[in-house]
Amino acid sequence: MTHVTEADLDDLEFDGLRTGQHRAAAVRLAELADRATGAGGVSRAKVLLRAGEQFQHAGDHARAAEVYRQALEDGGEAYGDPRVYLADALLQLGDNAGALDLLAQVRDSRPSDPEVYRSVAEVLYEHGDLLGAHTWATAGADFVLDLPDQERGDAADSLEGLLRLRFRARVDLGRPEDEYDALLDA
């Protein structure tokens, strides 16, 4: 078993970015996931998510979907919601029904992390679902705005990204400016 840190993962990802060898980084991350102890380090699920991201950068969406499923099955601590990453890979593979089912599960779980809303909105926007992106970005913005000011903390950092995504989707949909746009100007 191996103790894996965030710095280890960052180094592998940076190497992949620097060299363009995303597949090599993904394979190395997947190997690390099989040996990760999680004790005092990064969970196996987190390592698998990072591996999946690298497989997607390499264009191997089928392998990415496989490791995202492993992250879900692992159930360990993860960032965001692994179902969103899997949905993105499934959309890349043309499995729209499977992806939309996963995103419905995410919606039904009522995420308490605004970054999940942002991730879903980004995925949908990237895949041309402007209305879905707008809906998710609005729901995420509403989630943050509904929090008492003293409880917003890191969620406030997500608000600008959500509002910008919402604005882009709304403009692409041909909708007029609304009250959320004023929040971007504030």
N, C-alpha and C positions, 0 to 999 in steps of 0.2 A: 504494500500500500504506500501511497505517496501523499505527502502534504503539499497541497497546491494553494498558492496565494493569488490574490488579484493581480499582483505585480507579475507573476509568472504568466498569467493569461494575457495581460497587457503587452508583455514582451513578445509573445507569440503572435498576437494580432498586429502589433507594430511591424514585426518582421514580414508578415503577410502583405501588409500595405506597402512597405518599402520595396519589397522584391516582386510584388504581384503574384506571389506563390500562395494564393489563398487555399488551394487544395491541400498543399503540404501542411499549412497551419491547421486546417480543419482536421486532417488525419491525426496530427500530433495532439490536438485538443481532444479528439475522440479517444485516443489511446490514454491520455491523462485521465479522462473521465472514468475509464474502466479501473484505474488504480487509485483514484482520489478517495481519501479517507473522510474528508469533510470535517473531521475533528480539528478545530482550531484553524481551519482553512476554508476554502471555497467548497460549497456543496457540489456533488456530482451533477445535479440538475443544472446549476449555473455553468459548469464546464461544458455540458452538453449543449446548452443554448448558445454559448460562444462558438462551439464547433459548428452548429447548424448555421449560424450567421456566416461563418467563413465558407461553408459549402455553398451557401446562396451567392456569396460574392464570386465564387468560382463557377457559378452557373449550374451546379448540381443540385437542383431543387428536390429531386427524389431522395438523395442521401440526406439533405437537410431535413426533409419531412421525417425521415427515419429517426434521426437523432433527436428531433423535437418530440417525437412520440416517446422516445426513451426518457426524455426529461420529464414529460408528463407522468409516465409510469413510475418514475423514480419518486416523484412527489416531494423532493427536498426543496430547501429554500431556493427561490429563483427571483430574478428581477422581472418586473412586469407580470405578464400572464403568458405562460408558454403556449397557450392555445392561440394567441394572436400570431406568434411566430409560425406555428404550424399552419394556420389559416393562410398566411402569406405564401408559404411554400405550396400549399394546395392550389391556390389561385394561379401561381406560376405554372403548375402542372395541368391546369384546366379543370380541376375538380371544384367547380364553383359551389355545388351543393354541399360538399363536405366542408368547405371553408365557411359558407354562410351558416351552416349548422353550428360550427365551433363558435362563430361570432355571436350567434343567438345565445349560446350557453354563457359566453362572457357577459353579454347584456343582462341575462337573467340572474347572474351572480351579483349584480349591482356593485361593480368595482369601487373600491374605496381609495384607489390610487389614480390621480388624474393622468398620470403617464400612460395608463392602460387605455384611457379614452383617446389620448393623443396618438398612441401607436395604432389603434384600430382606424382612426381617421386617416392617418398617413397611408396605411395599407390600402384602404378603400380608395383614397384619392389616386394613389399610384396605379391602381387597377381600373380607373375610370368611373368609379361609382361616386360621382360628385354629391348626389343627394345623401348617400350613406355617410360620406365623409363629413358633410355639413351637419348631419344629425348627430353623429358621434362627437364632433368638436363642440357643438352647442351643448350637448349633455355634459361633457367634461367641464366646459366653462361654467355651466350652471352648478355643477357639483362644487367647484372651487368657490364660486360666488356665494353659495349657500352656507359655507363654513363661516363661523364667527371669525372676525379679523384676527383675534389672538390665537386661533387654532389653525390658521392657514399655513404657516411655516413654509416648508418646501413646496407645498401645493401652489402657492402664489407664483413660484418660478415657472410652473407649468402653464399658468393662465395665458401668458403672452403667446406661447407656442400654439395653444388651442385656439386663441382668437385669430392668429395669423392663418392657420389652416382653415378655419371657418370662413374667413374673409376671402381666401383664394377660391374655395369651393363655391361660395356664394356669388362671387364675381363671374366665375366660369358658368354658373347656372343662369346668369343674367338677372340676378335679383338686385334690388336697390339697397342702398346703405340702410343700416338699422342701428338700434341703440347699442349693440355690441361693438360696432365700429368706433363709437365714441370712447370706449374703454381702451382701445388701441392708441388713441390720441392722448389719453390722460397720462 
